[in-house]
């Protein structure tokens, strides 16, 4: 298209210049011929005088016409290369300026004009050399266009190949990701859009891998949770069945009734803990915040536990939280300290920080075994694995951690002369929703 436009522009400009030059040359010849016809002395007619002048001009093809009113035009001079129509002569006689005519299928441009009122000069300008030059120009531009187009197509193919390679790599990686290769990544080269695409794919693959890993861990956790729950439910149910069978014996009836009551209470506690964990898993655990003093919550939990506990407080202990859930945290941590630790138990509540309140629960026992430190907040993890059955469900610390998270806080554990559990609770809960 560029070559075609360049040719059209060049051809039009060249033709216009040629015609302008021809018109100027014709006007100059007409003026000179008119001067000769009017002012050169002699007995010849005007046509003969103009013919004599034009015969001395070189490189110009011309002819003359005498146009007397009422008579046909009389041709004077050599034969012309193009048959001149009579209308052109008549028009030239009636016009005050030169008349141009381009014959069809002839490489000439013709100018006609009067030298004297009845003598018409006609000149023929051959445009064949110009047409030959334009043909050569057209061929040259066509060759240039073909070469440029070929190079452009080749460059486009190379560029497309370079663009296709990283896109194909992303497509292959996406297929492998779909087949389960969660560690697949695409090399990032450069800083262009393709590099941004590769980086975005890697981020997506990392997020997908993390989400699937979390789902798998969640699935394994749920499977383990169901298996552990079934195992822990089996023990009190079996004990209750055995106790129920013993009710038929008079000497065992009282003992069987006591055993059934103990196991029923244990079963009820286990079921309540399981329901609480299921609410956390489903995200529907109720959260009812209220303004409270954390020291009052822990004093009540210490009184209910009935163990040897030293309570230390400092700073402002007022915060906004769910009293029931904070009480559950305190009760479960104290119960864990007495079951798996040893008295005395020290509870230190630090309210000196403007944004959080920290509770430190330390017992005087042997501490948490090192292999259990990463697992102590997992479900159904007991401090003494050697015992096949304990009074606890193995859910107390897991429930305490979930309740702390419900407040936007967390719990950590360490060994320092015994097990030390540290609870951090923000003074205001995160968000305003009533459910977590």
DOKE-41458 format. One record per residue (C-alpha): residue in one letter; x, y, z; chain. Coordinates in Angstrom, 3 decimals, padded with zeros to 6 digits. Layout:
! residues N
residu,x,y,z,chaine
A,X,Y,Z,A
...
! end
This chain:
! residues 436
residu,x,y,z,chaine
X,000.000,000.000,000.000,A
X,002.844,002.389,000.783,A
X,004.519,001.591,-002.545,A
X,001.244,002.090,-004.445,A
X,000.601,005.425,-002.719,A
X,004.180,006.550,-003.432,A
X,003.840,005.634,-007.104,A
X,000.524,007.438,-007.476,A
X,001.925,010.551,-005.839,A
X,005.113,010.486,-007.918,A
X,003.277,009.785,-011.184,A
X,000.769,012.560,-010.605,A
X,003.480,015.051,-009.667,A
X,005.663,014.112,-012.673,A
X,002.784,014.369,-015.145,A
X,001.739,017.719,-013.722,A
X,005.280,019.058,-014.057,A
X,005.523,017.741,-017.633,A
X,002.212,019.357,-018.656,A
X,003.149,022.634,-016.918,A
X,006.478,022.710,-018.751,A
X,004.749,021.896,-022.076,A
X,002.190,024.656,-021.551,A
X,004.943,027.179,-020.792,A
X,006.903,026.117,-023.878,A
X,003.786,026.371,-026.075,A
X,002.941,029.865,-024.793,A
X,006.513,030.992,-025.501,A
X,006.326,029.642,-029.085,A
X,002.892,031.186,-029.640,A
X,004.059,034.593,-028.464,A
X,007.151,034.493,-030.684,A
X,005.136,033.295,-033.676,A
X,002.603,036.068,-033.136,A
X,005.373,038.647,-033.027,A
X,006.862,037.298,-036.241,A
X,003.482,037.315,-037.992,A
X,002.684,040.877,-037.000,A
X,005.974,042.745,-037.039,A
X,008.365,040.967,-039.402,A
X,008.342,042.840,-042.786,A
X,007.893,040.938,-045.995,A
X,005.271,040.019,-048.500,A
X,004.511,036.561,-047.079,A
X,001.229,035.742,-045.428,A
X,000.914,035.325,-041.617,A
X,000.750,031.531,-041.987,A
X,003.954,031.493,-044.058,A
X,005.743,033.748,-041.577,A
X,004.724,031.536,-038.616,A
X,005.677,028.424,-040.595,A
X,009.083,029.894,-041.317,A
X,009.645,030.683,-037.649,A
X,008.522,027.261,-036.401,A
X,010.692,025.468,-038.984,A
X,013.715,026.837,-037.210,A
X,012.604,025.342,-033.825,A
X,014.201,021.997,-032.970,A
X,012.788,019.159,-030.907,A
X,009.155,020.235,-031.303,A
X,006.467,018.527,-033.376,A
X,003.968,021.065,-034.685,A
X,001.543,022.013,-037.405,A
X,-000.524,025.072,-038.450,A
X,-004.163,025.538,-039.372,A
X,-005.684,028.496,-041.263,A
X,-009.232,028.964,-040.135,A
X,-011.094,031.457,-042.308,A
X,-014.699,032.048,-041.258,A
X,-017.104,030.071,-043.407,A
X,-014.360,027.781,-044.803,A
X,-012.885,024.469,-043.557,A
X,-009.598,024.596,-041.671,A
X,-006.602,024.496,-044.003,A
X,-003.646,022.494,-042.767,A
X,-000.134,023.921,-043.231,A
X,003.132,022.092,-042.498,A
X,004.236,018.506,-042.012,A
X,001.795,015.739,-041.132,A
X,001.086,015.542,-037.385,A
X,001.593,012.325,-035.320,A
X,-002.026,012.575,-034.141,A
X,-005.060,013.458,-036.210,A
X,-006.187,016.864,-034.946,A
X,-009.976,017.154,-034.613,A
X,-011.641,020.220,-036.098,A
X,-013.317,021.091,-032.791,A
X,-009.880,021.649,-031.267,A
X,-009.049,024.220,-033.971,A
X,-012.439,025.921,-033.546,A
X,-012.017,026.016,-029.781,A
X,-008.523,027.489,-030.099,A
X,-009.864,030.232,-032.444,A
X,-012.594,031.160,-029.953,A
X,-010.342,030.937,-026.826,A
X,-007.946,033.550,-025.572,A
X,-005.683,030.968,-023.888,A
X,-004.078,027.735,-025.075,A
X,-006.328,024.666,-025.286,A
X,-004.959,021.292,-024.093,A
X,-006.084,017.945,-025.462,A
X,-004.951,014.406,-024.558,A
X,-005.820,011.875,-027.284,A
X,-007.044,008.488,-026.150,A
X,-004.542,005.628,-026.374,A
X,-001.838,008.028,-027.593,A
X,001.234,009.068,-025.550,A
X,000.859,012.745,-026.490,A
X,-000.420,015.924,-024.946,A
X,-001.562,018.508,-027.535,A
X,-001.745,022.296,-027.134,A
X,-003.490,024.584,-029.593,A
X,-003.684,028.394,-029.691,A
X,-003.926,031.332,-032.126,A
X,-000.944,033.321,-033.328,A
X,-003.038,035.650,-035.537,A
X,-006.853,035.725,-035.557,A
X,-007.062,032.954,-038.179,A
X,-003.782,031.048,-037.817,A
X,-003.789,028.272,-035.168,A
X,-000.541,026.754,-033.892,A
X,-000.708,023.133,-032.674,A
X,002.192,021.487,-030.827,A
X,002.545,017.803,-029.895,A
X,004.522,016.781,-026.791,A
X,005.472,013.135,-026.634,A
X,004.876,011.609,-023.203,A
X,006.270,008.177,-024.069,A
X,009.656,008.774,-022.345,A
X,007.762,009.936,-019.284,A
X,005.562,006.832,-019.377,A
X,008.684,004.669,-019.729,A
X,010.162,006.327,-016.639,A
X,006.922,005.769,-014.701,A
X,006.878,002.106,-015.761,A
X,010.449,001.727,-014.514,A
X,009.489,003.498,-011.286,A
X,006.492,001.196,-010.888,A
X,008.672,-001.854,-011.333,A
X,011.242,-000.562,-008.849,A
X,008.577,000.208,-006.250,A
X,006.977,-003.189,-006.844,A
X,010.289,-004.932,-006.238,A
X,010.900,-002.839,-003.131,A
X,007.377,-003.650,-001.906,A
X,007.938,-007.374,-002.480,A
X,011.280,-007.309,-000.678,A
X,009.909,-005.267,002.218,A
X,006.819,-007.461,002.459,A
X,008.970,-010.607,002.444,A
X,011.238,-009.204,005.127,A
X,008.218,-008.028,007.092,A
X,006.559,-011.426,006.914,A
X,009.817,-013.097,007.936,A
X,010.279,-010.689,010.839,A
X,006.640,-011.195,011.827,A
X,007.079,-014.966,011.812,A
X,010.206,-014.689,013.943,A
X,008.482,-012.296,016.339,A
X,005.394,-014.518,016.461,A
X,007.622,-017.507,017.212,A
X,009.294,-015.616,020.037,A
X,005.910,-014.518,021.350,A
X,004.443,-017.988,020.943,A
X,007.207,-019.707,022.882,A
X,006.473,-018.132,026.309,A
X,002.719,-018.315,025.697,A
X,003.089,-022.006,024.823,A
X,005.166,-022.478,027.967,A
X,002.379,-020.946,030.050,A
X,-000.195,-023.151,028.282,A
X,001.892,-026.282,028.930,A
X,002.364,-025.276,032.546,A
X,-001.383,-024.721,032.886,A
X,-002.049,-028.227,031.549,A
X,000.480,-029.721,033.967,A
X,-001.073,-027.720,036.786,A
X,-004.443,-029.142,035.819,A
X,-002.967,-032.657,036.030,A
X,-001.850,-032.024,039.592,A
X,001.728,-030.746,039.219,A
X,001.273,-028.027,041.835,A
X,004.995,-027.126,041.897,A
X,005.084,-026.189,038.202,A
X,006.405,-022.684,037.499,A
X,007.189,-020.662,034.352,A
X,010.552,-018.866,033.917,A
X,010.170,-015.080,034.020,A
X,012.400,-013.254,031.531,A
X,012.413,-009.531,030.907,A
X,009.886,-006.923,031.971,A
X,007.375,-006.975,029.125,A
X,003.759,-008.156,029.076,A
X,004.811,-011.794,028.603,A
X,007.001,-011.592,031.699,A
X,004.041,-010.143,033.568,A
X,001.896,-013.020,032.282,A
X,004.456,-015.579,033.485,A
X,004.720,-013.860,036.862,A
X,000.928,-013.781,037.221,A
X,000.744,-017.476,036.321,A
X,003.380,-018.314,038.928,A
X,001.457,-016.349,041.554,A
X,-001.740,-018.129,040.581,A
X,-000.031,-021.534,040.649,A
X,001.413,-020.783,044.094,A
X,-002.009,-019.749,045.399,A
X,-003.673,-022.786,043.852,A
X,-001.002,-025.058,045.311,A
X,-001.385,-023.447,048.720,A
X,-005.174,-023.710,048.570,A
X,-005.061,-027.365,047.521,A
X,-002.477,-028.118,050.214,A
X,-004.738,-026.453,052.772,A
X,-007.721,-028.411,051.481,A
X,-005.764,-031.652,051.682,A
X,-004.592,-030.818,055.182,A
X,-008.154,-029.899,056.102,A
X,-009.409,-033.167,054.654,A
X,-006.797,-035.132,056.567,A
X,-007.668,-033.188,059.689,A
X,-011.350,-033.949,059.247,A
X,-010.619,-037.623,058.659,A
X,-008.433,-037.731,061.744,A
X,-011.068,-035.777,063.642,A
X,-013.811,-038.265,062.728,A
X,-011.577,-041.241,063.551,A
X,-010.498,-039.772,066.891,A
X,-014.045,-038.735,067.739,A
X,-015.308,-042.227,066.994,A
X,-012.524,-043.713,069.135,A
X,-013.204,-041.374,072.058,A
X,-016.970,-041.909,071.851,A
X,-016.510,-045.667,071.832,A
X,-014.895,-045.730,075.298,A
X,-017.705,-044.101,077.344,A
X,-020.376,-045.865,075.314,A
X,-018.730,-049.251,075.990,A
X,-018.426,-048.391,079.683,A
X,-022.091,-047.368,079.804,A
X,-023.144,-050.622,078.118,A
X,-021.127,-052.636,080.631,A
X,-022.579,-050.601,083.496,A
X,-026.087,-051.118,082.157,A
X,-025.505,-054.888,082.110,A
X,-024.360,-054.710,085.746,A
X,-027.589,-053.093,086.914,A
X,-029.256,-056.542,086.876,A
X,-026.927,-057.748,089.670,A
X,-028.018,-056.480,093.137,A
X,-024.472,-056.406,094.511,A
X,-023.190,-054.459,091.469,A
X,-026.163,-052.197,090.876,A
X,-024.972,-049.230,092.948,A
X,-021.470,-049.302,091.444,A
X,-022.867,-049.719,087.928,A
X,-025.173,-046.725,088.406,A
X,-022.246,-044.560,089.569,A
X,-020.113,-045.692,086.615,A
X,-022.947,-044.974,084.186,A
X,-023.364,-041.475,085.608,A
X,-019.653,-040.738,085.302,A
X,-019.485,-042.004,081.729,A
X,-022.667,-040.161,080.766,A
X,-021.202,-036.902,082.036,A
X,-017.970,-037.635,080.230,A
X,-019.874,-038.427,077.051,A
X,-021.867,-035.216,077.367,A
X,-018.702,-033.154,077.798,A
X,-017.080,-034.837,074.786,A
X,-020.148,-034.253,072.609,A
X,-020.287,-030.596,073.651,A
X,-016.603,-030.187,072.772,A
X,-017.145,-031.887,069.417,A
X,-020.092,-029.623,068.650,A
X,-018.027,-026.579,069.580,A
X,-015.213,-027.603,067.214,A
X,-017.702,-028.288,064.419,A
X,-019.096,-024.761,064.853,A
X,-015.608,-023.328,064.480,A
X,-015.000,-025.446,061.378,A
X,-018.295,-024.322,059.832,A
X,-017.660,-020.658,060.721,A
X,-020.921,-020.317,062.673,A
X,-019.600,-020.092,066.236,A
X,-021.456,-017.309,068.018,A
X,-019.418,-014.329,069.189,A
X,-021.138,-011.951,071.621,A
X,-018.736,-009.158,072.616,A
X,-019.195,-007.177,075.807,A
X,-017.123,-004.823,077.955,A
X,-015.501,-006.721,080.821,A
X,-012.619,-006.912,083.255,A
X,-010.371,-009.850,082.379,A
X,-009.287,-010.289,086.004,A
X,-012.887,-011.057,087.019,A
X,-013.119,-013.743,084.331,A
X,-009.973,-015.478,085.529,A
X,-010.925,-015.224,089.212,A
X,-014.180,-017.015,088.448,A
X,-012.383,-019.707,086.406,A
X,-009.838,-020.206,089.228,A
X,-012.643,-020.565,091.755,A
X,-014.400,-023.186,089.621,A
X,-011.177,-025.111,089.040,A
X,-010.409,-025.220,092.750,A
X,-006.653,-025.628,092.420,A
X,-003.681,-023.827,093.883,A
X,-003.353,-020.775,091.646,A
X,-001.561,-017.461,092.207,A
X,-003.115,-014.600,090.231,A
X,-000.973,-011.580,089.417,A
X,-002.315,-008.526,087.599,A
X,-000.885,-005.231,086.412,A
X,-002.105,-002.436,084.154,A
X,-005.558,-001.891,082.696,A
X,-007.384,-005.219,082.270,A
X,-010.552,-003.864,080.640,A
X,-011.323,-005.030,077.104,A
X,-014.182,-005.959,074.781,A
X,-014.719,-009.667,074.263,A
X,-017.063,-012.616,074.600,A
X,-017.176,-013.456,078.353,A
X,-018.149,-017.082,077.774,A
X,-015.319,-017.748,075.341,A
X,-012.728,-015.954,077.464,A
X,-013.934,-017.976,080.436,A
X,-013.525,-021.169,078.353,A
X,-009.918,-020.205,077.544,A
X,-009.153,-019.664,081.225,A
X,-010.876,-022.857,082.372,A
X,-009.224,-025.063,079.724,A
X,-005.726,-023.689,080.350,A
X,-006.106,-024.128,084.106,A
X,-007.475,-027.660,083.669,A
X,-004.526,-028.509,081.398,A
X,-002.056,-027.074,083.949,A
X,-003.446,-029.233,086.765,A
X,-003.837,-032.432,084.680,A
X,-000.501,-032.402,082.914,A
X,001.537,-030.040,085.071,A
X,001.876,-029.575,088.821,A
X,000.983,-026.918,091.363,A
X,001.580,-024.189,092.113,A
X,000.140,-022.566,088.986,A
X,000.833,-018.878,088.359,A
X,-001.448,-016.724,086.205,A
X,-000.039,-013.311,085.235,A
X,-002.333,-010.843,083.429,A
X,-000.457,-007.899,081.885,A
X,-002.537,-004.948,080.734,A
X,000.233,-002.407,080.325,A
X,000.030,-002.459,076.516,A
X,-002.438,-000.020,074.980,A
X,-003.740,-002.448,072.340,A
X,-003.521,-005.941,073.833,A
X,-003.773,-007.821,077.106,A
X,-001.389,-010.743,077.718,A
X,-002.117,-013.710,080.003,A
X,000.695,-016.029,081.075,A
X,-000.215,-019.390,082.612,A
X,002.776,-021.240,084.089,A
X,002.735,-024.527,086.026,A
X,005.466,-026.305,087.974,A
X,005.285,-029.613,086.152,A
X,007.732,-031.322,083.822,A
X,006.638,-029.212,080.859,A
X,005.453,-030.259,077.426,A
X,007.539,-033.005,075.757,A
X,009.615,-031.551,072.964,A
X,008.017,-033.795,070.347,A
X,004.575,-032.507,071.403,A
X,005.363,-028.784,071.301,A
X,004.399,-028.393,067.582,A
X,001.271,-030.541,068.126,A
X,-000.011,-029.409,071.501,A
X,-002.892,-027.388,070.004,A
X,-003.949,-030.139,067.578,A
X,-007.176,-031.967,068.217,A
X,-007.199,-035.139,070.330,A
X,-003.575,-034.632,071.379,A
X,-003.082,-035.648,075.019,A
X,-000.133,-034.828,077.217,A
X,000.292,-038.442,078.315,A
X,000.179,-040.740,075.303,A
X,001.027,-043.768,077.392,A
X,-002.434,-043.828,078.887,A
X,-005.116,-045.394,076.723,A
X,-007.861,-043.375,078.345,A
X,-007.907,-040.115,080.240,A
X,-010.590,-037.895,081.650,A
X,-009.853,-035.280,078.988,A
X,-011.068,-035.314,075.405,A
X,-007.885,-033.915,073.887,A
X,-009.856,-030.919,072.611,A
X,-009.346,-028.421,075.450,A
X,-006.293,-026.634,074.062,A
X,-007.676,-026.718,070.501,A
X,-010.905,-025.067,071.723,A
X,-008.908,-022.501,073.713,A
X,-006.880,-021.609,070.608,A
X,-010.001,-021.234,068.451,A
X,-011.600,-018.968,071.066,A
X,-008.454,-016.818,071.147,A
X,-008.518,-016.579,067.352,A
X,-012.173,-015.568,067.516,A
X,-010.991,-012.481,069.434,A
X,-008.188,-011.818,066.939,A
X,-005.583,-013.172,069.363,A
X,-003.389,-016.256,069.647,A
X,-001.832,-018.704,072.144,A
X,001.768,-019.931,072.280,A
X,003.468,-022.527,074.472,A
X,007.012,-022.891,075.770,A
X,008.874,-024.698,078.550,A
X,010.398,-022.610,081.325,A
X,010.481,-024.536,084.623,A
X,007.221,-026.102,083.476,A
X,004.728,-025.499,080.698,A
X,004.074,-021.808,079.995,A
X,001.044,-020.847,077.877,A
X,000.879,-017.218,076.716,A
X,-002.451,-015.782,075.519,A
X,-002.587,-012.451,073.668,A
X,-006.026,-010.835,073.299,A
X,-006.678,-007.484,071.547,A
X,-008.645,-004.965,073.584,A
X,-011.193,-004.717,070.784,A
X,-012.283,-007.705,068.645,A
X,-011.461,-007.621,064.925,A
X,-014.607,-006.823,062.940,A
X,-018.139,-006.292,064.130,A
X,-019.769,-009.540,063.043,A
X,-021.650,-011.575,065.600,A
X,-020.411,-014.862,064.106,A
X,-016.907,-016.085,063.399,A
! end
